[in-house]
Amino acid sequence: MSLISATIDIGGKTYNVLLGPPVRLDFRGLEAEDFQAGKTVTFTGVVSKQNPNELRVQTVTKGKNEIDAR
């Protein structure tokens, strides 16, 4: 299964952010264009238990809408 992901830097530490499979994001009204370079995306997430360099997204804020990504 392919996942949409991004890389972010928080306080000098780089994290791989797992946003989810395209089908799940599409179902929730999120599109690949929402996550292109140069776009601003706000999300909440937790550090993965299996990989401390990975964040698992829980919610994504698009405009004024907060979307559950789980």
Distance bins in CASP14 RR format, pairs under 12 A and 6 or more apart:
PFRMAT RR
TARGET T0000
AUTHOR 0000-0000-0000
RMODE 2
METHOD distances of the structure
MODEL  1
1 18 0 0 0 0 0 1 0 0 0 0 0
1 20 0 0 0 0 1 0 0 0 0 0 0
1 21 1 0 1 0 0 0 0 0 0 0 0
1 22 0 0 0 0 1 0 0 0 0 0 0
1 23 0 0 0 0 1 0 0 0 0 0 0
1 24 0 0 0 0 1 0 0 0 0 0 0
2 18 0 0 0 0 0 1 0 0 0 0 0
2 19 0 0 0 0 0 1 0 0 0 0 0
2 20 0 0 0 0 1 0 0 0 0 0 0
2 21 1 0 0 1 0 0 0 0 0 0 0
2 22 1 0 0 1 0 0 0 0 0 0 0
2 23 0 0 0 0 1 0 0 0 0 0 0
2 24 0 0 0 0 0 1 0 0 0 0 0
2 25 0 0 0 0 0 1 0 0 0 0 0
2 32 0 0 0 0 0 1 0 0 0 0 0
3 16 0 0 0 0 1 0 0 0 0 0 0
3 17 0 0 0 0 0 1 0 0 0 0 0
3 18 1 0 1 0 0 0 0 0 0 0 0
3 19 1 0 0 1 0 0 0 0 0 0 0
3 20 1 0 1 0 0 0 0 0 0 0 0
3 21 1 0 1 0 0 0 0 0 0 0 0
3 22 0 0 0 0 1 0 0 0 0 0 0
3 23 0 0 0 0 0 1 0 0 0 0 0
3 24 0 0 0 0 1 0 0 0 0 0 0
3 25 0 0 0 0 1 0 0 0 0 0 0
3 32 0 0 0 0 0 1 0 0 0 0 0
3 35 0 0 0 0 0 1 0 0 0 0 0
3 54 0 0 0 0 0 1 0 0 0 0 0
3 56 0 0 0 0 0 1 0 0 0 0 0
3 57 0 0 0 0 0 1 0 0 0 0 0
3 69 0 0 0 0 0 1 0 0 0 0 0
4 16 0 0 0 0 0 1 0 0 0 0 0
4 17 0 0 0 0 1 0 0 0 0 0 0
4 18 0 0 0 0 1 0 0 0 0 0 0
4 19 1 0 1 0 0 0 0 0 0 0 0
4 20 1 0 1 0 0 0 0 0 0 0 0
4 21 1 0 0 1 0 0 0 0 0 0 0
4 22 1 0 1 0 0 0 0 0 0 0 0
4 23 0 0 0 0 0 1 0 0 0 0 0
4 24 0 0 0 0 1 0 0 0 0 0 0
4 25 1 0 0 1 0 0 0 0 0 0 0
4 26 0 0 0 0 0 1 0 0 0 0 0
4 28 0 0 0 0 0 1 0 0 0 0 0
4 30 0 0 0 0 1 0 0 0 0 0 0
4 31 0 0 0 0 1 0 0 0 0 0 0
4 32 1 0 0 1 0 0 0 0 0 0 0
4 33 0 0 0 0 0 1 0 0 0 0 0
4 34 0 0 0 0 1 0 0 0 0 0 0
4 35 1 0 0 1 0 0 0 0 0 0 0
4 36 0 0 0 0 0 1 0 0 0 0 0
4 41 0 0 0 0 0 1 0 0 0 0 0
4 43 0 0 0 0 0 1 0 0 0 0 0
4 57 0 0 0 0 1 0 0 0 0 0 0
4 60 0 0 0 0 0 1 0 0 0 0 0
4 69 0 0 0 0 0 1 0 0 0 0 0
5 15 0 0 0 0 0 1 0 0 0 0 0
5 16 1 0 1 0 0 0 0 0 0 0 0
5 17 1 0 0 1 0 0 0 0 0 0 0
5 18 1 0 1 0 0 0 0 0 0 0 0
5 19 1 0 0 1 0 0 0 0 0 0 0
5 20 1 0 0 1 0 0 0 0 0 0 0
5 21 0 0 0 0 0 1 0 0 0 0 0
5 22 0 0 0 0 0 1 0 0 0 0 0
5 25 0 0 0 0 0 1 0 0 0 0 0
5 32 0 0 0 0 0 1 0 0 0 0 0
5 35 0 0 0 0 1 0 0 0 0 0 0
5 48 0 0 0 0 0 1 0 0 0 0 0
5 51 0 0 0 0 0 1 0 0 0 0 0
5 53 0 0 0 0 0 1 0 0 0 0 0
5 54 0 0 0 0 1 0 0 0 0 0 0
5 55 0 0 0 0 1 0 0 0 0 0 0
5 56 0 0 0 0 0 1 0 0 0 0 0
5 57 0 0 0 0 1 0 0 0 0 0 0
6 14 0 0 0 0 0 1 0 0 0 0 0
6 15 0 0 0 0 1 0 0 0 0 0 0
6 16 1 0 0 1 0 0 0 0 0 0 0
6 17 1 0 1 0 0 0 0 0 0 0 0
6 18 0 0 0 0 1 0 0 0 0 0 0
6 19 1 0 0 1 0 0 0 0 0 0 0
6 20 0 0 0 0 0 1 0 0 0 0 0
6 32 0 0 0 0 0 1 0 0 0 0 0
6 34 0 0 0 0 0 1 0 0 0 0 0
6 35 1 0 0 1 0 0 0 0 0 0 0
6 36 0 0 0 0 1 0 0 0 0 0 0
6 37 0 0 0 0 1 0 0 0 0 0 0
6 38 0 0 0 0 0 1 0 0 0 0 0
6 39 0 0 0 0 1 0 0 0 0 0 0
6 40 0 0 0 0 0 1 0 0 0 0 0
6 41 1 0 0 1 0 0 0 0 0 0 0
6 43 0 0 0 0 1 0 0 0 0 0 0
6 54 0 0 0 0 0 1 0 0 0 0 0
6 55 0 0 0 0 1 0 0 0 0 0 0
6 57 0 0 0 0 1 0 0 0 0 0 0
6 60 0 0 0 0 0 1 0 0 0 0 0
7 13 0 0 0 0 0 1 0 0 0 0 0
7 14 1 0 0 1 0 0 0 0 0 0 0
7 15 1 0 0 1 0 0 0 0 0 0 0
7 16 1 0 1 0 0 0 0 0 0 0 0
7 17 1 0 0 1 0 0 0 0 0 0 0
7 18 0 0 0 0 0 1 0 0 0 0 0
7 19 0 0 0 0 0 1 0 0 0 0 0
7 35 0 0 0 0 0 1 0 0 0 0 0
7 37 0 0 0 0 0 1 0 0 0 0 0
7 53 0 0 0 0 1 0 0 0 0 0 0
7 54 0 0 0 0 0 1 0 0 0 0 0
7 55 0 0 0 0 0 1 0 0 0 0 0
8 14 1 0 0 1 0 0 0 0 0 0 0
8 15 1 0 1 0 0 0 0 0 0 0 0
8 16 0 0 0 0 1 0 0 0 0 0 0
8 17 1 0 1 0 0 0 0 0 0 0 0
8 18 0 0 0 0 0 1 0 0 0 0 0
8 19 0 0 0 0 0 1 0 0 0 0 0
8 35 0 0 0 0 0 1 0 0 0 0 0
8 40 0 0 0 0 0 1 0 0 0 0 0
8 41 0 0 0 0 1 0 0 0 0 0 0
8 42 0 0 0 0 0 1 0 0 0 0 0
8 43 0 0 0 0 1 0 0 0 0 0 0
8 45 0 0 0 0 0 1 0 0 0 0 0
8 53 0 0 0 0 0 1 0 0 0 0 0
8 54 0 0 0 0 0 1 0 0 0 0 0
8 55 1 0 0 1 0 0 0 0 0 0 0
8 57 0 0 0 0 0 1 0 0 0 0 0
9 15 1 0 0 1 0 0 0 0 0 0 0
9 16 0 0 0 0 0 1 0 0 0 0 0
9 17 0 0 0 0 0 1 0 0 0 0 0
9 53 0 0 0 0 0 1 0 0 0 0 0
9 55 0 0 0 0 0 1 0 0 0 0 0
10 16 0 0 0 0 0 1 0 0 0 0 0
10 17 0 0 0 0 0 1 0 0 0 0 0
10 45 0 0 0 0 0 1 0 0 0 0 0
10 47 0 0 0 0 0 1 0 0 0 0 0
10 53 0 0 0 0 0 1 0 0 0 0 0
10 55 0 0 0 0 1 0 0 0 0 0 0
13 47 0 0 0 0 0 1 0 0 0 0 0
13 52 0 0 0 0 1 0 0 0 0 0 0
13 53 1 0 0 1 0 0 0 0 0 0 0
13 54 0 0 0 0 0 1 0 0 0 0 0
13 55 0 0 0 0 0 1 0 0 0 0 0
14 52 0 0 0 0 0 1 0 0 0 0 0
14 53 1 0 0 1 0 0 0 0 0 0 0
14 54 0 0 0 0 0 1 0 0 0 0 0
14 55 0 0 0 0 0 1 0 0 0 0 0
15 43 0 0 0 0 0 1 0 0 0 0 0
15 45 0 0 0 0 1 0 0 0 0 0 0
15 46 0 0 0 0 0 1 0 0 0 0 0
15 47 1 0 0 1 0 0 0 0 0 0 0
15 48 0 0 0 0 1 0 0 0 0 0 0
15 51 0 0 0 0 1 0 0 0 0 0 0
15 52 0 0 0 0 1 0 0 0 0 0 0
15 53 1 0 1 0 0 0 0 0 0 0 0
15 54 1 0 0 1 0 0 0 0 0 0 0
15 55 1 0 1 0 0 0 0 0 0 0 0
15 56 0 0 0 0 0 1 0 0 0 0 0
15 57 0 0 0 0 0 1 0 0 0 0 0
16 47 0 0 0 0 0 1 0 0 0 0 0
16 48 0 0 0 0 1 0 0 0 0 0 0
16 50 0 0 0 0 0 1 0 0 0 0 0
16 51 1 0 0 1 0 0 0 0 0 0 0
16 52 0 0 0 0 0 1 0 0 0 0 0
16 53 1 0 0 1 0 0 0 0 0 0 0
16 54 1 0 1 0 0 0 0 0 0 0 0
16 55 1 0 0 1 0 0 0 0 0 0 0
16 56 0 0 0 0 0 1 0 0 0 0 0
16 57 0 0 0 0 0 1 0 0 0 0 0
17 35 0 0 0 0 1 0 0 0 0 0 0
17 41 0 0 0 0 1 0 0 0 0 0 0
17 42 0 0 0 0 0 1 0 0 0 0 0
17 43 1 0 0 1 0 0 0 0 0 0 0
17 44 0 0 0 0 0 1 0 0 0 0 0
17 45 0 0 0 0 1 0 0 0 0 0 0
17 46 0 0 0 0 0 1 0 0 0 0 0
17 47 0 0 0 0 0 1 0 0 0 0 0
17 48 0 0 0 0 0 1 0 0 0 0 0
17 51 0 0 0 0 0 1 0 0 0 0 0
17 53 0 0 0 0 0 1 0 0 0 0 0
17 54 1 0 0 1 0 0 0 0 0 0 0
17 55 1 0 1 0 0 0 0 0 0 0 0
17 56 0 0 0 0 1 0 0 0 0 0 0
17 57 1 0 0 1 0 0 0 0 0 0 0
17 58 0 0 0 0 0 1 0 0 0 0 0
17 60 0 0 0 0 0 1 0 0 0 0 0
17 69 0 0 0 0 0 1 0 0 0 0 0
18 24 0 0 0 0 0 1 0 0 0 0 0
18 25 0 0 0 0 0 1 0 0 0 0 0
18 35 0 0 0 0 0 1 0 0 0 0 0
18 43 0 0 0 0 0 1 0 0 0 0 0
18 45 0 0 0 0 1 0 0 0 0 0 0
18 46 0 0 0 0 0 1 0 0 0 0 0
18 47 0 0 0 0 0 1 0 0 0 0 0
18 48 1 0 0 1 0 0 0 0 0 0 0
18 50 0 0 0 0 0 1 0 0 0 0 0
18 51 0 0 0 0 1 0 0 0 0 0 0
18 53 0 0 0 0 0 1 0 0 0 0 0
18 54 1 0 0 1 0 0 0 0 0 0 0
18 55 1 0 0 1 0 0 0 0 0 0 0
18 56 1 0 1 0 0 0 0 0 0 0 0
18 57 1 0 0 1 0 0 0 0 0 0 0
18 58 0 0 0 0 0 1 0 0 0 0 0
18 60 0 0 0 0 0 1 0 0 0 0 0
18 69 0 0 0 0 1 0 0 0 0 0 0
18 70 0 0 0 0 0 1 0 0 0 0 0
19 25 1 0 0 1 0 0 0 0 0 0 0
19 26 0 0 0 0 0 1 0 0 0 0 0
19 28 0 0 0 0 0 1 0 0 0 0 0
19 30 1 0 0 1 0 0 0 0 0 0 0
19 31 0 0 0 0 0 1 0 0 0 0 0
19 32 0 0 0 0 1 0 0 0 0 0 0
19 34 0 0 0 0 1 0 0 0 0 0 0
19 35 1 0 0 1 0 0 0 0 0 0 0
19 41 0 0 0 0 1 0 0 0 0 0 0
19 43 1 0 0 1 0 0 0 0 0 0 0
19 45 0 0 0 0 0 1 0 0 0 0 0
19 54 0 0 0 0 0 1 0 0 0 0 0
19 55 0 0 0 0 1 0 0 0 0 0 0
19 56 0 0 0 0 1 0 0 0 0 0 0
19 57 1 0 1 0 0 0 0 0 0 0 0
19 58 0 0 0 0 0 1 0 0 0 0 0
19 59 0 0 0 0 0 1 0 0 0 0 0
19 60 1 0 0 1 0 0 0 0 0 0 0
19 62 0 0 0 0 0 1 0 0 0 0 0
19 67 0 0 0 0 0 1 0 0 0 0 0
19 69 1 0 0 1 0 0 0 0 0 0 0
19 70 0 0 0 0 0 1 0 0 0 0 0
20 26 0 0 0 0 0 1 0 0 0 0 0
20 27 0 0 0 0 0 1 0 0 0 0 0
20 28 0 0 0 0 1 0 0 0 0 0 0
20 30 0 0 0 0 1 0 0 0 0 0 0
20 32 0 0 0 0 0 1 0 0 0 0 0
20 35 0 0 0 0 0 1 0 0 0 0 0
20 43 0 0 0 0 0 1 0 0 0 0 0
20 45 0 0 0 0 0 1 0 0 0 0 0
20 54 0 0 0 0 0 1 0 0 0 0 0
20 55 0 0 0 0 0 1 0 0 0 0 0
20 56 0 0 0 0 1 0 0 0 0 0 0
20 57 1 0 0 1 0 0 0 0 0 0 0
20 58 0 0 0 0 0 1 0 0 0 0 0
20 60 0 0 0 0 0 1 0 0 0 0 0
20 67 0 0 0 0 0 1 0 0 0 0 0
20 69 1 0 0 1 0 0 0 0 0 0 0
20 70 0 0 0 0 1 0 0 0 0 0 0
21 27 0 0 0 0 1 0 0 0 0 0 0
21 28 0 0 0 0 0 1 0 0 0 0 0
21 30 0 0 0 0 0 1 0 0 0 0 0
21 32 0 0 0 0 0 1 0 0 0 0 0
21 57 0 0 0 0 0 1 0 0 0 0 0
21 69 0 0 0 0 0 1 0 0 0 0 0
21 70 0 0 0 0 0 1 0 0 0 0 0
22 28 0 0 0 0 0 1 0 0 0 0 0
22 29 0 0 0 0 0 1 0 0 0 0 0
22 30 0 0 0 0 1 0 0 0 0 0 0
22 31 0 0 0 0 1 0 0 0 0 0 0
22 32 1 0 0 1 0 0 0 0 0 0 0
22 33 0 0 0 0 0 1 0 0 0 0 0
22 34 0 0 0 0 0 1 0 0 0 0 0
22 35 0 0 0 0 0 1 0 0 0 0 0
23 29 0 0 0 0 0 1 0 0 0 0 0
23 30 0 0 0 0 0 1 0 0 0 0 0
23 31 0 0 0 0 0 1 0 0 0 0 0
23 32 0 0 0 0 0 1 0 0 0 0 0
24 30 0 0 0 0 1 0 0 0 0 0 0
24 57 0 0 0 0 0 1 0 0 0 0 0
24 60 0 0 0 0 0 1 0 0 0 0 0
24 67 0 0 0 0 0 1 0 0 0 0 0
24 68 0 0 0 0 0 1 0 0 0 0 0
24 69 1 0 0 1 0 0 0 0 0 0 0
24 70 0 0 0 0 1 0 0 0 0 0 0
25 31 1 0 0 1 0 0 0 0 0 0 0
25 32 1 0 0 1 0 0 0 0 0 0 0
25 33 0 0 0 0 0 1 0 0 0 0 0
25 34 0 0 0 0 1 0 0 0 0 0 0
25 35 0 0 0 0 1 0 0 0 0 0 0
25 41 0 0 0 0 0 1 0 0 0 0 0
25 43 0 0 0 0 0 1 0 0 0 0 0
25 57 0 0 0 0 1 0 0 0 0 0 0
25 60 0 0 0 0 1 0 0 0 0 0 0
25 62 0 0 0 0 0 1 0 0 0 0 0
25 67 0 0 0 0 1 0 0 0 0 0 0
25 68 0 0 0 0 0 1 0 0 0 0 0
25 69 1 0 0 1 0 0 0 0 0 0 0
25 70 0 0 0 0 0 1 0 0 0 0 0
26 32 0 0 0 0 1 0 0 0 0 0 0
26 33 0 0 0 0 0 1 0 0 0 0 0
26 34 0 0 0 0 0 1 0 0 0 0 0
26 35 0 0 0 0 0 1 0 0 0 0 0
26 67 0 0 0 0 0 1 0 0 0 0 0
26 69 0 0 0 0 0 1 0 0 0 0 0
27 67 0 0 0 0 0 1 0 0 0 0 0
27 68 0 0 0 0 0 1 0 0 0 0 0
27 69 0 0 0 0 0 1 0 0 0 0 0
28 34 0 0 0 0 0 1 0 0 0 0 0
28 57 0 0 0 0 0 1 0 0 0 0 0
28 59 0 0 0 0 0 1 0 0 0 0 0
28 60 0 0 0 0 1 0 0 0 0 0 0
28 62 0 0 0 0 1 0 0 0 0 0 0
28 65 0 0 0 0 1 0 0 0 0 0 0
28 66 0 0 0 0 0 1 0 0 0 0 0
28 67 1 0 1 0 0 0 0 0 0 0 0
28 68 1 0 0 1 0 0 0 0 0 0 0
28 69 1 0 0 1 0 0 0 0 0 0 0
28 70 0 0 0 0 1 0 0 0 0 0 0
29 60 0 0 0 0 1 0 0 0 0 0 0
29 62 1 0 0 1 0 0 0 0 0 0 0
29 63 0 0 0 0 0 1 0 0 0 0 0
29 65 0 0 0 0 1 0 0 0 0 0 0
29 67 1 0 0 1 0 0 0 0 0 0 0
29 68 0 0 0 0 0 1 0 0 0 0 0
29 69 0 0 0 0 0 1 0 0 0 0 0
30 39 0 0 0 0 0 1 0 0 0 0 0
30 41 0 0 0 0 1 0 0 0 0 0 0
30 43 0 0 0 0 0 1 0 0 0 0 0
30 57 0 0 0 0 0 1 0 0 0 0 0
30 59 0 0 0 0 0 1 0 0 0 0 0
30 60 1 0 0 1 0 0 0 0 0 0 0
30 61 0 0 0 0 0 1 0 0 0 0 0
30 62 1 0 0 1 0 0 0 0 0 0 0
30 63 0 0 0 0 0 1 0 0 0 0 0
30 65 0 0 0 0 1 0 0 0 0 0 0
30 66 0 0 0 0 0 1 0 0 0 0 0
30 67 1 0 0 1 0 0 0 0 0 0 0
30 68 0 0 0 0 0 1 0 0 0 0 0
30 69 1 0 0 1 0 0 0 0 0 0 0
31 39 0 0 0 0 0 1 0 0 0 0 0
31 41 0 0 0 0 0 1 0 0 0 0 0
31 60 0 0 0 0 0 1 0 0 0 0 0
31 62 0 0 0 0 1 0 0 0 0 0 0
31 67 0 0 0 0 0 1 0 0 0 0 0
32 39 0 0 0 0 0 1 0 0 0 0 0
32 41 0 0 0 0 0 1 0 0 0 0 0
33 39 1 0 0 1 0 0 0 0 0 0 0
33 41 0 0 0 0 0 1 0 0 0 0 0
33 62 0 0 0 0 0 1 0 0 0 0 0
34 40 0 0 0 0 1 0 0 0 0 0 0
34 41 1 0 0 1 0 0 0 0 0 0 0
34 42 0 0 0 0 0 1 0 0 0 0 0
34 43 0 0 0 0 0 1 0 0 0 0 0
34 60 1 0 0 1 0 0 0 0 0 0 0
34 61 0 0 0 0 0 1 0 0 0 0 0
34 62 1 0 0 1 0 0 0 0 0 0 0
34 63 0 0 0 0 1 0 0 0 0 0 0
34 65 0 0 0 0 0 1 0 0 0 0 0
34 67 0 0 0 0 1 0 0 0 0 0 0
34 69 0 0 0 0 0 1 0 0 0 0 0
35 41 1 0 0 1 0 0 0 0 0 0 0
35 42 0 0 0 0 0 1 0 0 0 0 0
35 43 0 0 0 0 0 1 0 0 0 0 0
35 57 0 0 0 0 0 1 0 0 0 0 0
35 60 0 0 0 0 1 0 0 0 0 0 0
35 62 0 0 0 0 0 1 0 0 0 0 0
35 69 0 0 0 0 0 1 0 0 0 0 0
39 60 0 0 0 0 0 1 0 0 0 0 0
39 62 0 0 0 0 0 1 0 0 0 0 0
39 63 0 0 0 0 0 1 0 0 0 0 0
40 60 0 0 0 0 0 1 0 0 0 0 0
40 61 0 0 0 0 1 0 0 0 0 0 0
40 62 0 0 0 0 0 1 0 0 0 0 0
40 63 0 0 0 0 1 0 0 0 0 0 0
41 57 0 0 0 0 1 0 0 0 0 0 0
41 59 0 0 0 0 0 1 0 0 0 0 0
41 60 1 0 0 1 0 0 0 0 0 0 0
41 61 1 0 0 1 0 0 0 0 0 0 0
41 62 1 0 0 1 0 0 0 0 0 0 0
41 63 0 0 0 0 1 0 0 0 0 0 0
41 67 0 0 0 0 0 1 0 0 0 0 0
41 69 0 0 0 0 0 1 0 0 0 0 0
42 57 0 0 0 0 0 1 0 0 0 0 0
42 59 0 0 0 0 1 0 0 0 0 0 0
42 60 1 0 0 1 0 0 0 0 0 0 0
42 61 1 0 1 0 0 0 0 0 0 0 0
42 62 0 0 0 0 1 0 0 0 0 0 0
42 63 0 0 0 0 1 0 0 0 0 0 0
42 64 0 0 0 0 0 1 0 0 0 0 0
42 65 0 0 0 0 0 1 0 0 0 0 0
42 66 0 0 0 0 1 0 0 0 0 0 0
42 67 0 0 0 0 0 1 0 0 0 0 0
42 69 0 0 0 0 0 1 0 0 0 0 0
43 55 0 0 0 0 1 0 0 0 0 0 0
43 56 0 0 0 0 0 1 0 0 0 0 0
43 57 1 0 1 0 0 0 0 0 0 0 0
43 58 1 0 0 1 0 0 0 0 0 0 0
43 59 1 0 0 1 0 0 0 0 0 0 0
43 60 1 0 1 0 0 0 0 0 0 0 0
43 61 1 0 0 1 0 0 0 0 0 0 0
43 62 0 0 0 0 1 0 0 0 0 0 0
43 66 0 0 0 0 1 0 0 0 0 0 0
43 67 0 0 0 0 1 0 0 0 0 0 0
43 68 0 0 0 0 0 1 0 0 0 0 0
43 69 1 0 0 1 0 0 0 0 0 0 0
43 70 0 0 0 0 0 1 0 0 0 0 0
44 55 0 0 0 0 1 0 0 0 0 0 0
44 56 0 0 0 0 0 1 0 0 0 0 0
44 57 1 0 0 1 0 0 0 0 0 0 0
44 58 1 0 1 0 0 0 0 0 0 0 0
44 59 1 0 1 0 0 0 0 0 0 0 0
44 60 0 0 0 0 1 0 0 0 0 0 0
44 61 0 0 0 0 1 0 0 0 0 0 0
44 66 0 0 0 0 1 0 0 0 0 0 0
44 67 0 0 0 0 0 1 0 0 0 0 0
44 68 0 0 0 0 0 1 0 0 0 0 0
44 69 0 0 0 0 1 0 0 0 0 0 0
44 70 0 0 0 0 0 1 0 0 0 0 0
45 54 0 0 0 0 0 1 0 0 0 0 0
45 55 1 0 1 0 0 0 0 0 0 0 0
45 56 1 0 0 1 0 0 0 0 0 0 0
45 57 1 0 1 0 0 0 0 0 0 0 0
45 58 1 0 1 0 0 0 0 0 0 0 0
45 59 1 0 0 1 0 0 0 0 0 0 0
45 60 0 0 0 0 1 0 0 0 0 0 0
45 61 0 0 0 0 0 1 0 0 0 0 0
45 68 0 0 0 0 0 1 0 0 0 0 0
45 69 0 0 0 0 1 0 0 0 0 0 0
45 70 0 0 0 0 1 0 0 0 0 0 0
46 52 0 0 0 0 0 1 0 0 0 0 0
46 54 0 0 0 0 1 0 0 0 0 0 0
46 55 1 0 0 1 0 0 0 0 0 0 0
46 56 1 0 1 0 0 0 0 0 0 0 0
46 57 0 0 0 0 1 0 0 0 0 0 0
46 58 1 0 0 1 0 0 0 0 0 0 0
46 59 0 0 0 0 0 1 0 0 0 0 0
46 69 0 0 0 0 0 1 0 0 0 0 0
46 70 0 0 0 0 0 1 0 0 0 0 0
47 53 0 0 0 0 1 0 0 0 0 0 0
47 54 1 0 0 1 0 0 0 0 0 0 0
47 55 1 0 0 1 0 0 0 0 0 0 0
47 56 1 0 0 1 0 0 0 0 0 0 0
47 57 0 0 0 0 0 1 0 0 0 0 0
47 58 0 0 0 0 0 1 0 0 0 0 0
48 54 1 1 0 0 0 0 0 0 0 0 0
48 55 1 0 0 1 0 0 0 0 0 0 0
48 56 1 0 1 0 0 0 0 0 0 0 0
48 57 0 0 0 0 0 1 0 0 0 0 0
48 58 0 0 0 0 0 1 0 0 0 0 0
49 55 0 0 0 0 0 1 0 0 0 0 0
49 56 0 0 0 0 1 0 0 0 0 0 0
50 56 0 0 0 0 1 0 0 0 0 0 0
55 69 0 0 0 0 0 1 0 0 0 0 0
56 69 0 0 0 0 1 0 0 0 0 0 0
56 70 0 0 0 0 1 0 0 0 0 0 0
57 66 0 0 0 0 0 1 0 0 0 0 0
57 67 0 0 0 0 1 0 0 0 0 0 0
57 68 0 0 0 0 1 0 0 0 0 0 0
57 69 1 0 1 0 0 0 0 0 0 0 0
57 70 0 0 0 0 1 0 0 0 0 0 0
58 66 0 0 0 0 0 1 0 0 0 0 0
58 67 0 0 0 0 0 1 0 0 0 0 0
58 68 1 0 0 1 0 0 0 0 0 0 0
58 69 1 0 0 1 0 0 0 0 0 0 0
58 70 1 0 1 0 0 0 0 0 0 0 0
59 65 0 0 0 0 0 1 0 0 0 0 0
59 66 1 0 1 0 0 0 0 0 0 0 0
59 67 1 0 0 1 0 0 0 0 0 0 0
59 68 1 0 1 0 0 0 0 0 0 0 0
59 69 1 0 0 1 0 0 0 0 0 0 0
59 70 0 0 0 0 1 0 0 0 0 0 0
60 66 1 0 0 1 0 0 0 0 0 0 0
60 67 1 0 1 0 0 0 0 0 0 0 0
60 68 0 0 0 0 1 0 0 0 0 0 0
60 69 1 0 1 0 0 0 0 0 0 0 0
60 70 0 0 0 0 0 1 0 0 0 0 0
61 67 1 0 0 1 0 0 0 0 0 0 0
61 68 0 0 0 0 0 1 0 0 0 0 0
61 69 0 0 0 0 0 1 0 0 0 0 0
62 68 0 0 0 0 0 1 0 0 0 0 0
62 69 0 0 0 0 0 1 0 0 0 0 0
END
